Amino acid sequence: MVLNTRLDLVEARSLYVRHGYREIPAYCTGLYVEICYGKDLDPAD
């Protein structure tokens, strides 16, 4: 799973990291795409 957010959304970024997301290279572009995160999902989930 991938997601993107802005750098100033510190609380959101902290939440993503706590839930297993890690910073990845940009997978898209856009006005508010400043940092991208990815997470491998367990097939059992």
C-alpha distance matrix in Angstrom:
0.0 3.8 7.0 10.6 13.8 17.5 19.2 21.7 19.3 19.9 19.5 16.0 15.0 16.8 15.0 11.5 13.2 15.0 12.0 10.7 8.7 10.6 11.9 11.2 13.4 13.3 11.5 13.7 16.8 18.3 20.7 18.5 15.8 17.2 14.4 10.8 8.4 5.6 5.2 6.3 6.9 10.6 12.0 14.6 12.4
3.8 0.0 3.8 7.1 10.5 14.1 15.9 18.6 16.6 17.5 17.6 14.1 12.9 15.3 14.1 10.6 12.3 14.9 12.7 11.4 8.4 9.4 9.6 8.7 10.5 9.9 8.5 10.4 13.3 14.8 17.2 14.9 12.1 13.5 10.8 7.2 5.6 4.3 6.4 8.8 10.3 14.1 15.7 18.3 16.0
7.0 3.8 0.0 3.8 7.0 10.7 12.9 15.3 13.2 14.6 14.9 11.2 10.5 13.4 12.4 9.3 11.7 14.4 12.7 12.3 9.0 10.2 9.7 9.6 11.1 9.7 9.0 9.8 11.8 12.4 14.3 11.6 9.3 10.8 8.6 5.8 5.4 6.5 9.0 12.0 13.2 17.0 18.8 20.9 18.2
10.6 7.1 3.8 0.0 3.8 7.2 9.6 12.2 10.8 12.7 13.7 10.4 9.4 13.0 12.8 10.2 12.4 15.5 14.6 14.3 10.8 11.1 9.5 9.6 10.4 8.3 8.8 8.7 9.6 9.8 11.1 8.2 5.8 7.2 5.6 4.2 6.1 8.8 11.8 15.2 16.8 20.5 22.5 24.6 21.8
13.8 10.5 7.0 3.8 0.0 3.8 6.7 8.6 7.3 9.7 11.0 8.2 7.7 11.5 11.8 10.2 12.5 15.3 15.2 15.6 12.4 12.6 10.9 12.0 12.7 10.7 12.0 11.4 11.1 10.2 10.2 6.5 5.6 6.1 5.6 6.5 8.4 11.7 14.5 18.1 19.5 23.1 25.3 27.1 24.0
17.5 14.1 10.7 7.2 3.8 0.0 3.8 5.5 5.7 8.5 10.8 9.1 8.5 12.1 13.4 12.5 14.2 17.1 17.7 18.1 15.0 14.7 12.5 13.9 14.1 12.2 14.2 13.2 11.9 10.5 9.3 5.7 6.0 4.9 6.1 8.8 11.1 14.7 17.6 21.3 23.0 26.5 28.9 30.6 27.6
19.2 15.9 12.9 9.6 6.7 3.8 0.0 3.8 5.5 6.7 10.0 9.4 7.9 10.9 13.2 12.6 13.4 16.3 17.7 17.9 15.1 14.2 11.8 13.8 14.3 13.2 15.9 15.5 14.3 13.4 12.2 9.0 8.7 5.9 6.4 9.8 11.8 15.5 18.3 22.1 24.1 27.5 30.2 31.8 28.9
21.7 18.6 15.3 12.2 8.6 5.5 3.8 0.0 3.8 5.5 8.7 9.1 8.9 11.3 13.4 13.9 15.0 17.2 18.9 19.8 17.3 17.0 15.1 17.4 18.0 16.8 19.3 18.6 17.1 15.5 13.5 10.4 11.3 9.2 10.1 13.1 14.8 18.5 20.9 24.7 26.3 29.6 32.4 33.6 30.5
19.3 16.6 13.2 10.8 7.3 5.7 5.5 3.8 0.0 3.8 5.7 5.5 6.3 8.8 10.2 11.0 12.7 14.5 15.8 17.3 15.1 15.5 14.3 16.8 18.1 16.9 18.9 18.4 17.5 16.0 14.5 10.8 11.6 10.3 10.2 12.4 13.3 16.7 18.7 22.4 23.7 26.8 29.5 30.6 27.3
19.9 17.5 14.6 12.7 9.7 8.5 6.7 5.5 3.8 0.0 3.8 5.5 5.1 6.2 8.7 10.0 10.7 12.3 14.4 15.8 14.1 14.3 13.6 16.7 18.5 18.1 20.4 20.5 20.0 18.9 17.7 14.0 14.1 12.1 11.2 13.2 13.4 16.7 18.3 22.0 23.4 26.3 29.4 30.2 27.1
19.5 17.6 14.9 13.7 11.0 10.8 10.0 8.7 5.7 3.8 0.0 3.8 5.5 5.1 6.3 8.8 10.1 10.6 12.5 14.7 13.7 14.9 15.0 18.2 20.5 20.1 21.9 22.1 22.0 20.9 19.8 16.0 16.2 14.9 13.6 14.8 14.2 17.0 17.9 21.5 22.3 24.9 27.9 28.3 25.0
16.0 14.1 11.2 10.4 8.2 9.1 9.4 9.1 5.5 5.5 3.8 0.0 3.8 5.4 5.0 6.3 8.8 9.9 10.8 12.8 11.3 12.9 13.0 15.9 18.1 17.4 18.8 19.0 19.2 18.3 17.6 13.8 13.7 13.0 11.5 12.0 11.3 13.9 15.0 18.6 19.3 22.2 25.0 25.6 22.3
15.0 12.9 10.5 9.4 7.7 8.5 7.9 8.9 6.3 5.1 5.5 3.8 0.0 3.8 5.4 5.2 6.4 8.7 10.0 11.1 9.1 9.8 9.7 12.8 15.2 15.1 16.9 17.7 18.1 17.7 17.5 13.7 12.7 11.3 9.1 9.7 8.9 11.8 13.2 16.9 18.3 21.3 24.3 25.3 22.3
16.8 15.3 13.4 13.0 11.5 12.1 10.9 11.3 8.8 6.2 5.1 5.4 3.8 0.0 3.8 5.5 5.3 6.2 8.7 10.2 9.6 10.5 11.4 14.9 17.8 18.2 20.1 21.2 21.8 21.5 21.2 17.5 16.5 14.9 12.5 12.9 11.3 13.6 14.1 17.6 18.8 21.2 24.5 25.1 22.1
15.0 14.1 12.4 12.8 11.8 13.4 13.2 13.4 10.2 8.7 6.3 5.0 5.4 3.8 0.0 3.8 5.5 5.1 6.3 9.0 8.8 11.1 12.7 15.8 18.9 19.1 20.3 21.3 22.3 21.9 21.9 18.1 17.2 16.4 13.9 13.5 11.4 13.0 12.8 16.1 16.6 18.9 22.0 22.3 19.1
11.5 10.6 9.3 10.2 10.2 12.5 12.6 13.9 11.0 10.0 8.8 6.3 5.2 5.5 3.8 0.0 3.8 5.5 5.2 6.6 5.3 7.8 9.6 12.4 15.6 15.9 16.8 18.2 19.6 19.8 20.3 16.7 15.2 14.6 11.6 10.4 7.8 9.2 9.3 12.7 13.6 16.3 19.4 20.2 17.2
13.2 12.3 11.7 12.4 12.5 14.2 13.4 15.0 12.7 10.7 10.1 8.8 6.4 5.3 5.5 3.8 0.0 3.8 5.3 5.3 4.8 6.1 8.4 11.8 15.3 16.4 17.9 19.8 21.2 21.8 22.4 18.9 17.0 15.7 12.3 11.3 8.5 9.7 9.5 12.7 14.2 16.6 20.1 20.9 18.3
15.0 14.9 14.4 15.5 15.3 17.1 16.3 17.2 14.5 12.3 10.6 9.9 8.7 6.2 5.1 5.5 3.8 0.0 3.8 5.6 7.3 9.4 12.2 15.4 19.0 20.1 21.3 23.2 24.7 25.0 25.5 21.8 20.2 19.1 15.9 14.9 12.0 12.5 11.4 14.0 14.7 16.4 19.9 20.0 17.4
12.0 12.7 12.7 14.6 15.2 17.7 17.7 18.9 15.8 14.4 12.5 10.8 10.0 8.7 6.3 5.2 5.3 3.8 0.0 3.8 6.0 9.2 12.4 15.0 18.6 19.5 20.0 21.9 23.9 24.4 25.2 21.7 20.0 19.5 16.2 14.4 11.1 10.7 8.8 11.2 11.3 13.1 16.4 16.5 13.7
10.7 11.4 12.3 14.3 15.6 18.1 17.9 19.8 17.3 15.8 14.7 12.8 11.1 10.2 9.0 6.6 5.3 5.6 3.8 0.0 3.8 6.5 10.1 12.4 16.2 17.7 18.2 20.7 22.9 24.0 25.2 22.0 19.6 19.0 15.4 13.2 9.5 8.5 6.3 8.5 9.6 11.5 15.1 15.9 13.7
8.7 8.4 9.0 10.8 12.4 15.0 15.1 17.3 15.1 14.1 13.7 11.3 9.1 9.6 8.8 5.3 4.8 7.3 6.0 3.8 0.0 3.8 6.9 9.0 12.7 13.9 14.6 17.0 19.2 20.3 21.7 18.5 16.0 15.4 11.8 9.4 5.7 5.2 4.7 8.1 10.1 12.9 16.2 17.6 15.3
10.6 9.4 10.2 11.1 12.6 14.7 14.2 17.0 15.5 14.3 14.9 12.9 9.8 10.5 11.1 7.8 6.1 9.4 9.2 6.5 3.8 0.0 3.8 6.3 10.1 12.1 13.5 16.2 18.2 19.8 21.2 18.3 15.4 14.2 10.4 8.3 5.2 5.5 6.5 9.5 12.4 15.2 18.5 20.3 18.4
11.9 9.6 9.7 9.5 10.9 12.5 11.8 15.1 14.3 13.6 15.0 13.0 9.7 11.4 12.7 9.6 8.4 12.2 12.4 10.1 6.9 3.8 0.0 3.8 7.1 9.0 11.2 13.7 15.4 17.1 18.4 15.8 12.6 11.1 7.3 5.8 4.4 6.4 9.0 12.1 15.2 18.3 21.3 23.4 21.5
11.2 8.7 9.6 9.6 12.0 13.9 13.8 17.4 16.8 16.7 18.2 15.9 12.8 14.9 15.8 12.4 11.8 15.4 15.0 12.4 9.0 6.3 3.8 0.0 3.8 6.4 8.2 11.3 13.5 15.9 17.9 15.9 12.3 11.3 8.0 5.6 5.2 6.1 9.3 11.7 15.1 18.4 20.8 23.5 21.9
13.4 10.5 11.1 10.4 12.7 14.1 14.3 18.0 18.1 18.5 20.5 18.1 15.2 17.8 18.9 15.6 15.3 19.0 18.6 16.2 12.7 10.1 7.1 3.8 0.0 3.8 6.3 9.2 11.1 14.0 16.3 15.0 11.3 10.5 8.1 6.5 8.0 9.1 12.6 14.7 18.0 21.4 23.5 26.4 24.9
13.3 9.9 9.7 8.3 10.7 12.2 13.2 16.8 16.9 18.1 20.1 17.4 15.1 18.2 19.1 15.9 16.4 20.1 19.5 17.7 13.9 12.1 9.0 6.4 3.8 0.0 3.8 5.7 7.3 10.3 12.8 11.9 8.1 8.3 6.9 5.6 8.4 10.0 13.8 16.2 19.0 22.6 24.4 27.3 25.5
11.5 8.5 9.0 8.8 12.0 14.2 15.9 19.3 18.9 20.4 21.9 18.8 16.9 20.1 20.3 16.8 17.9 21.3 20.0 18.2 14.6 13.5 11.2 8.2 6.3 3.8 0.0 3.8 7.2 10.4 13.6 13.0 9.5 10.9 9.7 7.4 9.4 9.9 13.3 15.2 17.6 21.2 22.5 25.6 23.9
13.7 10.4 9.8 8.7 11.4 13.2 15.5 18.6 18.4 20.5 22.1 19.0 17.7 21.2 21.3 18.2 19.8 23.2 21.9 20.7 17.0 16.2 13.7 11.3 9.2 5.7 3.8 0.0 3.8 6.9 10.4 10.6 7.6 10.0 10.1 8.7 11.5 12.6 16.1 18.2 20.2 23.9 25.0 28.0 26.0
16.8 13.3 11.8 9.6 11.1 11.9 14.3 17.1 17.5 20.0 22.0 19.2 18.1 21.8 22.3 19.6 21.2 24.7 23.9 22.9 19.2 18.2 15.4 13.5 11.1 7.3 7.2 3.8 0.0 3.8 7.2 8.2 6.0 8.5 10.1 10.1 13.5 15.4 19.0 21.5 23.5 27.2 28.5 31.3 29.1
18.3 14.8 12.4 9.8 10.2 10.5 13.4 15.5 16.0 18.9 20.9 18.3 17.7 21.5 21.9 19.8 21.8 25.0 24.4 24.0 20.3 19.8 17.1 15.9 14.0 10.3 10.4 6.9 3.8 0.0 3.7 5.5 5.2 8.3 10.8 11.5 14.9 17.2 20.6 23.4 25.1 28.8 30.1 32.7 30.1
20.7 17.2 14.3 11.1 10.2 9.3 12.2 13.5 14.5 17.7 19.8 17.6 17.5 21.2 21.9 20.3 22.4 25.5 25.2 25.2 21.7 21.2 18.4 17.9 16.3 12.8 13.6 10.4 7.2 3.7 0.0 3.8 5.9 8.2 11.4 13.1 16.5 19.3 22.7 25.8 27.4 31.1 32.6 34.9 32.1
18.5 14.9 11.6 8.2 6.5 5.7 9.0 10.4 10.8 14.0 16.0 13.8 13.7 17.5 18.1 16.7 18.9 21.8 21.7 22.0 18.5 18.3 15.8 15.9 15.0 11.9 13.0 10.6 8.2 5.5 3.8 0.0 3.8 5.9 8.8 10.6 13.7 16.8 20.0 23.3 24.9 28.6 30.4 32.4 29.5
15.8 12.1 9.3 5.8 5.6 6.0 8.7 11.3 11.6 14.1 16.2 13.7 12.7 16.5 17.2 15.2 17.0 20.2 20.0 19.6 16.0 15.4 12.6 12.3 11.3 8.1 9.5 7.6 6.0 5.2 5.9 3.8 0.0 3.8 5.9 7.3 10.7 13.7 17.1 20.4 22.2 26.0 27.8 30.1 27.4
17.2 13.5 10.8 7.2 6.1 4.9 5.9 9.2 10.3 12.1 14.9 13.0 11.3 14.9 16.4 14.6 15.7 19.1 19.5 19.0 15.4 14.2 11.1 11.3 10.5 8.3 10.9 10.0 8.5 8.3 8.2 5.9 3.8 0.0 3.8 7.0 10.4 13.9 17.4 20.8 23.0 26.7 28.9 31.2 28.5
14.4 10.8 8.6 5.6 5.6 6.1 6.4 10.1 10.2 11.2 13.6 11.5 9.1 12.5 13.9 11.6 12.3 15.9 16.2 15.4 11.8 10.4 7.3 8.0 8.1 6.9 9.7 10.1 10.1 10.8 11.4 8.8 5.9 3.8 0.0 3.8 6.9 10.5 13.9 17.3 19.8 23.3 25.8 28.0 25.5
10.8 7.2 5.8 4.2 6.5 8.8 9.8 13.1 12.4 13.2 14.8 12.0 9.7 12.9 13.5 10.4 11.3 14.9 14.4 13.2 9.4 8.3 5.8 5.6 6.5 5.6 7.4 8.7 10.1 11.5 13.1 10.6 7.3 7.0 3.8 0.0 3.8 6.9 10.5 13.8 16.3 19.9 22.2 24.6 22.2
8.4 5.6 5.4 6.1 8.4 11.1 11.8 14.8 13.3 13.4 14.2 11.3 8.9 11.3 11.4 7.8 8.5 12.0 11.1 9.5 5.7 5.2 4.4 5.2 8.0 8.4 9.4 11.5 13.5 14.9 16.5 13.7 10.7 10.4 6.9 3.8 0.0 3.8 7.0 10.5 13.0 16.5 19.1 21.2 18.9
5.6 4.3 6.5 8.8 11.7 14.7 15.5 18.5 16.7 16.7 17.0 13.9 11.8 13.6 13.0 9.2 9.7 12.5 10.7 8.5 5.2 5.5 6.4 6.1 9.1 10.0 9.9 12.6 15.4 17.2 19.3 16.8 13.7 13.9 10.5 6.9 3.8 0.0 3.8 6.9 9.6 13.1 15.6 18.0 16.0
5.2 6.4 9.0 11.8 14.5 17.6 18.3 20.9 18.7 18.3 17.9 15.0 13.2 14.1 12.8 9.3 9.5 11.4 8.8 6.3 4.7 6.5 9.0 9.3 12.6 13.8 13.3 16.1 19.0 20.6 22.7 20.0 17.1 17.4 13.9 10.5 7.0 3.8 0.0 3.8 6.2 9.5 12.4 14.5 12.7
6.3 8.8 12.0 15.2 18.1 21.3 22.1 24.7 22.4 22.0 21.5 18.6 16.9 17.6 16.1 12.7 12.7 14.0 11.2 8.5 8.1 9.5 12.1 11.7 14.7 16.2 15.2 18.2 21.5 23.4 25.8 23.3 20.4 20.8 17.3 13.8 10.5 6.9 3.8 0.0 3.8 6.7 9.3 11.9 10.9
6.9 10.3 13.2 16.8 19.5 23.0 24.1 26.3 23.7 23.4 22.3 19.3 18.3 18.8 16.6 13.6 14.2 14.7 11.3 9.6 10.1 12.4 15.2 15.1 18.0 19.0 17.6 20.2 23.5 25.1 27.4 24.9 22.2 23.0 19.8 16.3 13.0 9.6 6.2 3.8 0.0 3.8 6.2 8.5 7.2
10.6 14.1 17.0 20.5 23.1 26.5 27.5 29.6 26.8 26.3 24.9 22.2 21.3 21.2 18.9 16.3 16.6 16.4 13.1 11.5 12.9 15.2 18.3 18.4 21.4 22.6 21.2 23.9 27.2 28.8 31.1 28.6 26.0 26.7 23.3 19.9 16.5 13.1 9.5 6.7 3.8 0.0 3.8 5.3 5.5
12.0 15.7 18.8 22.5 25.3 28.9 30.2 32.4 29.5 29.4 27.9 25.0 24.3 24.5 22.0 19.4 20.1 19.9 16.4 15.1 16.2 18.5 21.3 20.8 23.5 24.4 22.5 25.0 28.5 30.1 32.6 30.4 27.8 28.9 25.8 22.2 19.1 15.6 12.4 9.3 6.2 3.8 0.0 3.8 5.5
14.6 18.3 20.9 24.6 27.1 30.6 31.8 33.6 30.6 30.2 28.3 25.6 25.3 25.1 22.3 20.2 20.9 20.0 16.5 15.9 17.6 20.3 23.4 23.5 26.4 27.3 25.6 28.0 31.3 32.7 34.9 32.4 30.1 31.2 28.0 24.6 21.2 18.0 14.5 11.9 8.5 5.3 3.8 0.0 3.8
12.4 16.0 18.2 21.8 24.0 27.6 28.9 30.5 27.3 27.1 25.0 22.3 22.3 22.1 19.1 17.2 18.3 17.4 13.7 13.7 15.3 18.4 21.5 21.9 24.9 25.5 23.9 26.0 29.1 30.1 32.1 29.5 27.4 28.5 25.5 22.2 18.9 16.0 12.7 10.9 7.2 5.5 5.5 3.8 0.0
